[in-house]
């Protein structure tokens, strides 16, 4: 794979990562940012939707009215997006574990918001 001091995956490593391969421990910071950093939800959804687009576009080749072809695409795309979003944390937790990272990182942002609200409340009401 990459050299031991590499902090970003090479093109080949990145493709392997997209297909579920584990990156070397030297790239744990990159993996952490990828899975729980800013924009991680968008990256996750794009990774799941991009491969589906060409397959769904094949429905446009079916003869018939355009609205029927679009309805067939929607019937497959809507549940696909729903389940991809619903299973996002399960997938991200698995990827964190497979790279030797703490799966609790997924909820770290939400916990930080809860802590900030609690601290603000205690500061306002004299409990700090």
N, C-alpha and C positions, 0 to 999 in steps of 0.2 A: 504494500500500500504506500503510504507517504513516508517521508522521513520523520524521525522521532520528534523533531522540534516544530513540525507543522501544526499550525493552529486552525487552518481552514482546509477543508477537503479539496483534493484535486478534482478535476472533471469526472474521472473514472470513479473515484471514491464517492462523489456526490450522487452519481447515478446508482451505485450500489446501495448507498444510504436510502435513496428513494424506494428501492426495492426491498428494504428491510435489513440490509447488512449493518453490522456494528462497526463504528469507527474506532480508531485507536484511542487509548486514554488521553493522549495529548490534545485531543479535540473536544474534550468534555465541555469546555466553556462554550465552544461553538454550538454543540448539541443542546446545551442548556438554553442558550439564546434562541436557537431555532424552535425548540419545543415549548418554552414558556416565556420567551421575551416578547417585546413589542412586535405586533404583527403576526404572532404565531397562529392565531385563529385563521387569519386570511391565508397564510401560507398553507395551512392544513387543508382548507376547503379547496384552494386552487389545485393542490396535489391530487385531490380526489376527483375533481370535476374535469380537469383537462383531459385525462385519458378517456372519459366518457363521451366527450363532445364528438369525436369522429364516429363513434358507434351510433350515437343518437342522430347524427347528421344523415346516416344511411336511410332513416325513415323518410327523408325528403325525396328520395328516389322512388318511393312507392307511388304508383299512379293514383290519382284521385284528387279531390279538392284539398287545397292547402290547409284549411282549418282542421281536417281530419288528420293530416300528417302532423301538424303542430300539437293536436290533442294527444296523439300517440306518444310524442316526445314528452309532453307534460306529464302524462300518466306514469312514465318511467322516471323522469327527472325529479319530480317533486318528492316522492318517497326516498329516492336516492340521496337527495340533499338533506332531507329530514333525518334519515338514519346516520348519515355521515356526521352531521352535527351532534346528534344524540350520543354517538359512540366516540366522539372526539377525545374526551378525557380518558376513556379506557385505552384508546390507542396511544395517546401521549404518555400515560402512566407506564404502559408496556415498553415503549421506546426508552423512557428514562431508566427503567429497571435494567433493560438489556445493555445500556451504556454505563451501568454502575452508579447512577445518580439517584437521589432521593425522590420517590414519587410524590412526596408531600409538596414539592416545588410547584405543582399544578395549582394548589390552593393558597400559595403564599401571598399572591396579590390580594385576594379576597380577605385573607386573614389580616393583612396589613391595613386594609380599609376599615375592617371591624375594630382593630386596635386604635386607629386614628380617631374614629368616631367616639369610642369609649374614652380615650384620653381627652378629647375635646369636651365631652359631657362632664367628666370629672373636673376639668379645669374651670368650666363655667359654673358648676354647682359647688365649688369649694371642697372637693374631695381629694384634690391633688396635693 
